[in-house]
């Protein structure tokens, strides 16, 4: 019995960098460095752990991303962690694609790749929408088990624990299925030097819209169901207020907090 695990990952702008919008109000990716979304590293980790538990079943982990040429850096990071192969969907007509369009592309790529289990992070660190797993579940026509802090596969069933504010619930679904994991699911491993070197020899398959039988008008800015009407640059950070405590520092601090409506 084989177990085919596909992990959806995203190449996101570095949150520590200065991000700006391009003229078409999409992110100017040439102006900021990118990396594998941190929350997706947890998904890769859980996929590797499940594959390790099923090593006798010929388990295989494929990482999948949709993005520009530089998105291969995110795939290489996942491959260096231990994933077996990667799929990169790249097409100029994908520029400006929203979550709905991205879910279409991912679903088509997942079907083409073949899968038993799809694992996602709880959200991307740039858009932070967290809706993609549900969209994939709908498009693939399989059950979803989301926001898991613990996940395992036993036989033909995926099981997991979801921790809420007031209760913890145990969930399960028959394979094939889509799951998402939270940042409480377990610390992601750090790639070793051996893993980094091995990643250079692992296969990375490239696909475009034609390969997936998707019309350009169904994705990109033209096919997006959402739009950015306007954007304003965040104002530059101003100098802070210094309170010199000469016996009345507490009063001055309280007055400042009141003036800013903090208290």
Residue pairs with C-beta under 8 A, 6 or more apart in sequence:
1 57
1 58
2 57
2 58
2 59
2 60
2 116
3 50
3 51
3 54
3 57
3 58
3 59
3 60
3 116
3 117
3 153
4 59
4 60
4 62
4 113
4 114
4 115
4 116
4 117
5 47
5 50
5 51
5 59
5 60
5 61
5 62
5 115
5 116
5 117
5 118
5 119
6 62
6 63
6 64
6 110
6 113
6 115
6 117
6 118
6 119
7 40
7 43
7 44
7 47
7 61
7 62
7 63
7 64
7 78
7 83
7 118
7 119
7 120
8 40
8 43
8 64
8 65
8 106
8 110
8 118
8 119
8 120
8 121
8 132
8 136
9 36
9 37
9 40
9 43
9 44
9 63
9 64
9 65
9 74
9 75
9 78
9 121
10 36
10 37
10 40
10 65
10 66
10 67
10 74
10 121
10 124
10 126
11 34
11 35
11 36
11 37
11 65
11 67
11 68
11 70
11 71
11 73
11 74
12 34
12 35
12 36
12 37
12 124
12 125
12 126
13 19
13 27
13 29
13 32
13 33
13 34
13 126
14 32
14 33
14 34
14 35
15 125
15 126
17 32
17 33
18 31
18 32
19 27
19 28
19 31
19 32
20 27
20 28
20 31
20 32
20 233
21 27
21 28
21 228
21 231
22 28
24 96
24 221
25 228
25 229
25 230
25 231
26 95
26 96
26 221
26 228
27 126
29 68
29 70
34 70
34 71
34 73
34 74
35 73
35 74
35 77
36 73
36 74
36 77
36 78
37 74
37 121
37 124
37 125
37 126
38 125
38 183
39 121
39 122
39 123
39 124
39 125
39 183
40 74
40 78
40 120
40 121
40 124
41 77
41 78
41 81
41 121
41 188
42 121
42 122
42 181
42 182
42 183
42 185
42 186
42 188
43 119
43 120
43 121
43 180
43 181
44 61
44 63
44 78
44 81
44 82
44 83
44 188
45 81
45 185
45 186
45 187
45 188
45 189
46 119
46 151
46 181
46 185
46 186
47 61
47 83
47 117
47 119
48 61
48 81
48 82
48 83
48 189
49 186
50 59
50 117
50 151
50 152
50 153
51 59
51 60
51 61
52 59
53 152
53 153
54 153
60 84
60 85
61 82
61 83
61 84
62 83
62 84
62 85
62 86
62 87
62 113
62 115
63 75
63 78
63 79
63 83
63 85
63 86
63 87
64 86
64 87
64 88
64 89
64 106
64 109
64 110
64 113
65 71
65 74
65 75
65 86
65 87
65 88
65 89
66 89
66 90
66 94
66 97
66 102
66 105
66 106
66 109
67 74
67 88
67 89
67 90
67 94
68 90
69 90
71 88
71 90
72 88
72 204
75 86
75 88
75 204
76 86
76 199
76 200
77 191
78 86
79 85
79 86
79 198
79 199
79 202
79 204
80 191
80 192
80 195
80 196
80 198
80 199
81 188
81 189
81 191
81 195
82 189
82 195
83 202
84 202
85 202
85 203
85 204
85 205
86 202
86 203
86 204
86 205
87 109
87 113
87 204
87 205
87 207
88 204
88 205
88 206
88 207
89 105
89 106
89 109
89 206
89 207
89 208
89 212
90 206
90 207
90 208
91 208
91 209
91 216
93 209
93 216
93 219
93 220
94 101
94 105
94 209
94 219
94 220
95 220
95 221
96 220
96 221
96 222
96 224
97 105
97 219
97 220
97 221
97 223
97 224
98 224
98 225
98 226
99 127
99 129
99 131
99 132
99 135
99 226
100 135
100 224
100 225
100 226
101 218
101 219
101 220
101 223
101 224
101 225
102 132
102 219
103 132
103 135
103 136
103 139
104 139
104 214
104 218
104 219
105 209
105 212
105 214
105 219
106 132
106 136
107 136
107 139
107 140
108 212
108 213
108 214
109 207
109 212
110 118
110 136
110 140
111 140
112 207
112 211
112 212
115 176
116 175
116 176
117 153
117 158
117 175
117 176
117 177
117 178
117 179
118 133
118 136
118 140
118 176
118 177
118 178
118 179
119 151
119 178
119 179
119 180
119 181
120 132
120 133
120 136
120 178
120 179
120 180
120 181
121 180
121 181
122 130
122 146
122 147
122 180
122 181
122 182
122 183
123 129
123 130
124 132
130 180
133 144
133 146
133 178
133 179
133 180
134 144
134 146
136 144
136 178
137 143
137 144
137 177
137 178
140 176
140 178
142 176
142 177
142 178
143 173
143 174
143 177
143 178
144 173
144 177
144 178
144 179
144 180
145 151
145 158
145 160
145 171
145 172
145 173
145 177
145 178
145 179
146 162
146 178
146 179
146 180
147 162
147 180
147 181
147 182
148 160
148 161
148 162
148 171
148 179
148 180
148 181
148 182
148 185
149 160
149 161
149 162
149 163
149 181
149 182
149 184
149 185
150 160
150 161
150 185
151 158
151 159
151 160
151 161
151 179
151 181
151 185
152 158
152 159
152 160
153 159
153 175
156 174
156 175
157 172
157 173
157 174
157 175
158 172
158 173
158 175
158 177
158 179
159 170
159 171
159 172
160 170
160 171
160 172
160 179
160 181
161 168
161 169
161 170
161 171
162 168
162 169
162 171
163 182
163 184
173 179
191 199
209 215
209 216
209 219
216 222
216 223
217 223
221 227
241 256
243 249
243 252
243 253
243 256
254 263
257 263
